Amino acid sequence: MQPRALPFGTADVLTVVASGSTYLAVPIALRGFSPTALTALRLGVATLVLGGMLGAGWRRGRARPRLDGRTLIRVAIGGAVGFAGYSLLLNTGQQSVDPGTTSLLLNATPLFSAVLGGVLLRERQGQRGWAGLLIGFTGTGLVAFADGSGTLRLSYGALCVLGAALTVSIFTIVQQPILSRLGALEATAGAALAGLLCTCYALPDAVRGITNAQPSVLAAGLYLGIGSTAIGYTAWAASMRRGGVGDGTAILYAVPIVTIVLEAVLLGSHPSLLGAGGGLLAFGGVWLGRSGRSGAGAVEEAELEHDDEAFARVGEVEAG
């Protein structure tokens, strides 16, 4: 029986919800884990879940990918930068930066991706593209300097979160070519394993944290591994495989909305007006830059069909 393809946009929705809720789960998990221990816990749980999903898929007849040396190198770099590096910087930054501001700062990811795309991939930026970058980075700067009182002050935590945004941008550039050879699940599982190997030194601290953690802290840590990483990153990989880096990063624009709404409902807090204004300015800059560019090359129709089937199998494994 052939798996039924998921409706268009399902991967996008999963990506936005998983990412938006991540920034609320991290501060809770940090109550019982250090940034490095939480990174190891998150990637350890994600690797186990993704490995189980892959094993179940292979037993059901899922094709096993053939890996060459170049692909393995890209997977390793993506895991080290986009999983281990991102999680460590995010955890460190969120020790002092609230969830809403974190999500707004991470909206710099498409801006960094545009710059890296121009430098590494020689993607051309027209006049609107450069204007959008200038406006976007101005807005991101306001968010970075805005503290809870609405005054301007650049914090170490904000710099760490901006560093996390840069690692995500590098990850998208590195991972996109892999997705034409691997499925979303295989690419995510390989990157998670590579990231775990980079942080395995912190596994003993993660285990000690598990034994002493309160239920809410442990639940937040497990959610980061299962929901934010295993499901969220796989969904994001499916989105990027469908529409390329540009469209894959474009869906991240909606993440701050989810985070800010959840933060207001669950915690009763919100970013400062200056930070929110900077976020809107950054969003406008990204929109202006994207509207002035031709769409990032989508994969061929045959690949789209394969991607739908691959991601549908992920859903079947999760349901099973």
Secondary structure, 3 states (H helix, E strand, C coil): CCCCCCCCCHHHHHHHHHHHHHHHHHHHHCCCCCHHHHHHHHHHHHHHHHHHHHHHHHHCCCCCCCCCHHHHHHHHHHHHHHHHHHHHHHHHHCCCCCHHHHHHHHHHHHHHHHHHHHHHCCCCCCHHHHHHHHHHHHHHHHHHHECCCCCECCCHHHHHHHHHHHHHHHHHHHHCCHHHCCCHHHHHHHHHHHHHHHCHHHHHHHHHHHHHCCHHHHHHHHHHHHHHHHHHHHHHHHHHHHHHHHHHHHHHHHHHHHHHHHHHHHHCCCCCHHHHHHHHHHHHHHHHHHHCCCCCCCCCHHHHHHHHHHHHHHHHHHHC
